[in-house]
């Protein structure tokens, strides 16, 4: 018996994990008294609440399936020697392939031996069960359970059937796919001659780093993006691409690619509820020709136009449908990188300031990058009025000093745009 078959995006992420590490790691810094027994109790209730936390991934004749497991979620306990102790464990997690024979979440608890009531929870997920909306749901549930708040006791139905719209199935769907593949092949040929094509790296580990804007800087950036009628997501992607081009001395005569992740839950039939775990996003990839004078604003506008067109033509659905095929091709050839930059931006993370006696201080999220992934890859969100971008770079591509320079360059681009 299985709960359900993995969708195309989930299967693509599982193929990636078979070749390279592919995990999502969330770090929650907390203030307040918290014992390991409290964490264990909350994890047991969380697992009972969500079907896919009682599953592992099995390979069957017709593909990958979420299959039941009775194994409890794993909890390991470590001392919090300093405020930065979490970094070592996160780097280990993003550089390790997820064991799909185990439940698809495990937790590390960094307890405070000094009695100062500061702790960290490190939640490590197989990427197939968590998109931006699932991350919000699981984080809110976990904090509520730790704070001993009352949640409705139920097991979220994660085994329901959700399919693409009817227009993307059968013969109409096949014609759409053929047209999409023709456009992609045309773009691929052009990009092979003119594109930014850094070679895939060999055996390079992830390096984690971050940048933040304070509440005033974040507010200014949001206001400026709104006045310019630009998506905040596109502004962040544009600043990342601009900084990458500058730092790596790329010629602006080249073409560049940028990846954004779009929620497709409302596209599915029936629409996927927010409390259902899984990956319901589209990895949309855009090719950009940049004039020599183009800055963050111009790049963001080009990205916005292409993203709007992608939604209008339905390519946003086709990118999701074809994701496993595209990933398998890249893994087989390993001759080119997916893009220059990638950003997963989830917008506002609506956490309360307190959960019972616990106060969340910070939330960080890192997603494994790999040798065929973009040189610059980040996860972004807003929390308590502050913007945070968490990056996974490859150590063979960015030294520690170069990583710091990149963070400064992106930050400077965002602040310059705000002015």
N, C-alpha and C positions, 0 to 999 in steps of 0.2 A: 504494500500500500504506500502511496505517496500523497503528499498534500497537493502539489501541483507541479507542472513543468515550468522550468525557468523561462522567462521571456527572452527576447533577442538580446537586450542590453545586459541582463543578468548572466546569460550564457557567454556573452563576449567578455565580461569581467572574469568569469570563471576560467575561460580559456587563457586570459592574460595571467591569472594567478597560477595556472599550471606551468607557465613559462617563466614568469617573473613574480616577485612579491606584489600583491595587490590587496592592501588592507586600508580601512578607514580608521583613524585613531582620534578619539576625542578625549581631551584632558580637561577635567573640571577642578578648579582650585576652590576650596571651601574653607569657610571660617565657622567654627563651632565644634562642640564636642561630638566626635564620631568614632565608634568602635568597629572593629572588624566584624563582630557578630551582627551589628546593625546593617552593615553592607551585605553580609551573607543573606540575611532575612529579606532585604529589599530585592536582591537578585533572584531569590526563589519566587517571590511574588511577581516580579517582572517577567520571568520565564513562563509562569503560569498564565500570565495575561496575554502574551503574544505567541501565536502558533509557530511562527518561523524561528523563535528562540528555542523551540523544541524540535528543531530539524537540523539535519546535515545535508550535504549535497551528494547525490549518488549519480553515477553515469549509467544510463540504460540505453537500450537499442535506439530509442527515438530521441535521445538527447539527455540533458541534465534535469534532475528532479529534486525538489525539496522532499526529503524522506524523514519520517519520524525517528526520533532518538529519545531514550529515557535518561540519557546522561545529563547531569546538572551542569549549569554554567560554571566554568572554572574561575576560582578566585585565588590570587596569590598576594601575599602581604609582604611589604618591604618597608624599611625605615626611611623616613623623610629627613635625610641628613642636611639638606639645604633647600632653599626656595627653587633651585634649578635641578633638583634630583630627578624630576620627571623626564628631563631631556634624554637621558641615557636609555630609559625604558622605551620611550617613543621611537628613538632611532632604531633600536633593536626590532620593534614591532613593524615599522614601515619597510624594513629591509629583510623581512622573513615572509616566505610564502605561507598563506593561511592553510592549515590542515582541514580539509573539507570533510573529514570523517568525524570531526568533533562538532559540538554546537557552534553556531555562527557568531557568537559573542563570547569573549572572556574579559575578565576585569583584573586590573592590578590596583591595589590599595596602598598608598604611601601614607603610613600612619605617623603621627607626630610623637617621637619619643620624649620630647622636652615638655609636653603638656601645654603647648602654646595654642592649641586648638586650631592649627592650620594643617590641612590634609589635601591630598590630591587623589582623584579617581581617574584611572586611565582605562577607557573602554575601547577595546579592539574588536572591530567588526570585519567579517568578510563583506566586501563591497556589494555583493549581490543582494543583500537584504536591506541596504540603507541608501536612500537618496536624501536630498535636503529636507523633505517633509518628514520622512521616517526619522531622521536625526532629531528634528524638533520634538516629535512624539516620544521617542525613547528617552531623550534627555529630560523632558518634562515629567514623564512617568517615574523615572528613576529618582529625581530630586524630590518629587512628591512622596514617594515611598520612604525615602530616607528621612524626610521631615515628618513622617508619621501622619501625613494627611490622608483623608479618606478618598479612595478611588473606587469607582464601581468595579466590583469583582466580576470580570468576564474574560473570556478568551477571544481576542480579536480574530475575526474570520479572515485569515490571510490566504485561504485556499480557494477563494472564489475564482471564477473564470472572467478575465478581462481581455478583450480583444481589440484589434485596431478597427477603425470605422469601416463600414461596409464597402465604401468606395476604394479601400486599400486591400480588399480581399478578392479572390477569384480572378477572372480575366481582367476586369478593370484594374485590379491591383497589380497584375503582372505587367500590363502596359505602362502603368505609372513607374514601376521598378525599372523597366527597360529604358524609359525616357530619362529617369534619374541617373542610371548607370552610364548612359551615353553622355550626359552633361558632365558627370564626374570624370569620365575617361578623357573628354576634351580638355577639361581643366587640368588633369594629371599630365597630359602631354605638354601643355604650355608650361606647367610648373616645373617639369623636368628640365626644361631649357633655361627658364628665367627665375626659378624659385630659390628661396633660402633653404638649402638642403644640407644641413650639418649631418655628418655620417653618424650612424648608430654607434654608441659606445660599447665597450666590452667590460663586463663585470664591474660596473660602477655602482656604488652605494648612494642612498639618499642622504642629503644634508638638509636639516630643517632650520628654518629661520623665519622671522616674522617682522611685520611693521604695523604700527597702530597710529591712528590720528585721534587727538583728544576731541571732546564734545564740540568745542568751538570750531576746530578745523573741519570736523565731519559735517557740521551744520552748514558751513560755508560751501563745502563741496557739493552737498545735496541741493542747496539753493541754486548754485551756479549751473549744475546739470539740468535742473528744472527750467531755469530761465532760457537755457540754450535748447530746450526741448530734446534732451538727450537721455537715453537710458543710463542709470547709474552703473549698471553692469558693463555697458559699452565704454564708459569713461574709464573705469578701472582697467579693463582689457587694453584700451588704447595706451594708457600710461605704462603698463607692463611691456607692451610691444615697443613703444618708443624708447624705453630705458634699455631693453635688450639690444635694439639696433645700435644705440649709442655705445653701450659697453663693449659689444663684440665687433664694433667697427664694420657693420654690415652695410653694403651699398644700397642706397635707396632706389637704385635702378632695378633691384630684384623684386620679385613678388614675395609676399609673406603670408603665412597662414596663422589664423587664430581660432581656437576652439572655445565655444561657449556651451553651457549645458542648460537645456530648456525643459521645464516641467511639461509632461504630456499626460498627466493624470486626467485632465478634463477632456482630452481627445479620445480616450479609451471608451469602449462600449461594454458595460455601462461605465460611467466615470468612476475612477478609483478613489474611495474615501481616504481622508488624510490619516486615519488610524490604521490603515493596512500597510504592513511593512513590505518592502521590495524596492526595486529600482525602476521607476517610471519616468525616465528622462530621455532626452535626445541629445547626443553628442554632435552638435552642429559645427561644421568646419567651414570657415570663410577664407577666400583668397583675396588679398589686398594688393593693389598697386599704389604705392605711396609717392606723391609728388615730393620734390626735394624740400619744399617749405612746409610740408604737413606736420602739424604738432598733434597734441593729444585731442584737441577739439575736432580736427579734420579726420583723424583716424576713427574717433568715436562715431562721427556722423556716417562715415562709410560703413562701419560695422552695423550701425542701427538700420541703415537702408537694406543691407543684405539680410539681416535678421528678420526685418519686416517682410521682405520678399519671400523668405523661406517659410514663414507662417502662411503667407497668402497662397503660395503654390502648393503647400502641403509637404514640402521637402523636410520640414521638421519631423513629420511622421516617418518619412522614408529613411532619414538618417538613422532613426531608431530601428526600423525594420531590417536595415542592411548592416547594422553594427557588428553582428557576429561574423558575417562574411568579410567585412572590411578588416576586422581585427585578425581573423585567421590568415588573410592574405599578407598582412604586415608581419605577422609572426613567422610565416613561412619564408618570406623573402629576406626580411631584416635588412633591407637595403636603404630604407629612408625613414625619416622621423615623421610623426603624425602632424606636427605643426611647429611653429616657433614658440607660441605661448598657449596656455590653457587656463581658464578661470571658471571655477564653480562658485557662483555667488548666490546665497540663499536669502539675501535681504535681512529683514529684522528678525532676530532671535528673541521671541517674546518670553523671556524668563521673568519671574517675580524677583523682587530683591531679597526675599527670605522664603524659606520652606521650613516651617516649624522653627526650630532653633538653629537652622543652618542658613548661611549666607553665601551664595555663589559670588566669588570675586572675579573669576575670569574663566572663559571657555576657549580652548584652542582646538583646531581640527587640522589634521594632516592626512593626506591621501598619498599612498605610494606612487612614486614616479618610476620609470624604467628606461632602458637603453633606447627604445624606439619612441618614447614619450617626448613631449616638448621640452626644450631646454629650460623654460620658465613655466612652472605650474603652481597654481595657488588655489586656496579655498578662502572665500571672503564672507563676512557677515557683519551686521550691526548689533551691538549689545550695549544697553544702557547709554545709548547715544554716541557710542564710539565705534569707528570702523577698525576692523582687524583683518589683515591678510596673512595667512599662514602658508609658507612656501615649502615645497620639496624640490630641491635642486640636486643635480648629480655631482658628486665630489670630484669626478674626473673632468668636469666641465667648469666648475666654479670652486675656487679655493675659498677658505673662510673669509679672507680679506675681500675677494671679489664678490662674495655673497653680501657682505656688508655694504659694499659700494653699490650693488644693484638695489638693495633696499633703500638706500639714500636717494638714488636716482629716481626710483618710482615715487617715493614720497615727495621729492622736489617737483616732479612732473604734476602730481595731483595738486599740490599747493599753488603751483604756478597757474594751473587751469582755474583754480578758485578765484584768482585775482583778476 
